[in-house]
Amino acid sequence: MNRVLTMAAAATLGCAPTAQRTEAPVVAASAPGVTQVLATRADSMQRAAKYDTDGETAKARALYQRLVDTAPDPATKAAAQRAMAMSYAFDADCANTEKLMDQVIAYWATREQAEPQNAFAQQGGMANEAARVCIDAGELDAAERLYRRGTALGLREPEPRTNPRSLWEYRLAHALGRIAARRGDTFSARRQLVEARRILDADPAMARQQERFNPYLMGYVSLYLGDLAGAEFALTKALAIPENQGDPFMQMLLASVYEKQGQRDKAKALYQKAYDMATNHNPTSAHVRPTARRKLASM
């Protein structure tokens, strides 16, 4: 759900990793220069992402640090810092993810005068990305603090808004529902389910894009509150929506339900499916890839 506007300088972050190649220097010395430097940086970014998805995060961060140190401008440096934050996410390292995302947010703060709508949307989105890493790592207090920070930053976007107020409010209710369920707080989790539904119903235009995440929220809450039948029903419903079928996190949640129900073969098949799908360099893959790898190794 935490879909963030793409930074122009971070275009390579969502690309599928390429095969490993012999390492080239991050900065090329020869003329014409610029094209070669950009191509080399993109190649390094992709190879670092591949290291992360393969579980070789120390190798990835060595590359990312070079990219940070040799960045030719602040935007490119922020893109490398964001990628390095995601590298820490693959180790479920909430604190270092937040530390690096703070640096990315600081970059976008410098863009508030030049591009206020995008700058505040980016700041809110970066805080929410860090929050997603922290909730998946089980750092629930940090996750709540970061989700609230992300909402506050996103709501500072001036008119004309590119993201409606209702979107930030829905994201926060969705997040607080998941956090409450993880804490075992049934009352608060149910209250946030009602709030999320209210926000969707109040803004049909926003709901057209976000409705598909509501059955996932219901399944998540049911799973962590111990209602396995309800979780199976809601997550099956979520995955029947075409736009959700490529989401490895939802696949892994349903795998977890099957595992808890004792349906080992179904669980193993879905853990494998989730693992194979989780090839992007983002919070979803950062949690799914190592978790599914551990689950498959134990089955």
GIFEN-V842554 format. One line per field, one symbol per residue. ss: DSSP state (2 for helix, 1 for strand, 0 for the rest). phi: phi as a letter, one per 20 degrees, with the letter a starting at -180 (. if undefined). burial: I if it has 9 or more other C-alpha atoms within 8 Angstrom, else O. A space follows every 50 residues. Layout:
# GIFEN-V842554
ss->???
phi->???
burial->???
This chain:
# GIFEN-V842554
ss->00000002222222000000000000000000022222222222222222 22200022222222222220000222222222222222200002222222 22222222200000022222222222222222222200022222222222 22220000000000222222222222222222000222222222222222 22022222222222222222222200022222222222200222000222 2222222222200222222222222220000022222222222222220
phi->.ffdgefgfdfefefffeffcffdffdeeeffnfffffffffffffffff gffendfffffffffffffdfebfffffffffffgfffffdlefffffgf fgffffffffdfffbfffffffffffffffffffffenefffffgfffff fffffegffffecfgfffffgfffffffffffemefffffffffffffff fecgfffgedgfefffffffffgfeneffffffffffffffgfefeefff ffffgfffffenefffffffffffgfeededbgfffefgffffffffed
burial->OOOOOOOOOIIOIOIOIOOOOOOOOIOIOOOOIOOIIOOIIIOIIIIIII IIIOOIIOIIIOIIIIIIOOIOOOOIIIIIIIIIIIIIIIOIIIOIIIII IIIIIOIIIOIIOOOIIIIIIIIIIIIIIIIIIIIIIOIIOIIIIIIIII IIIIIOIOOOOOOOOIIIIIIIIIIIIIIIIIOOIIOIIIIIIOIIIOII OOIOOIIOOIOIIIIIIIIIIIIIIOIIOIIIIIIIIIIOIOOIIOIIII IIIIIIIIIOOOIOOIIIIIIIIIIOIIIIIOIIIIIIIIOIIOIIOOO
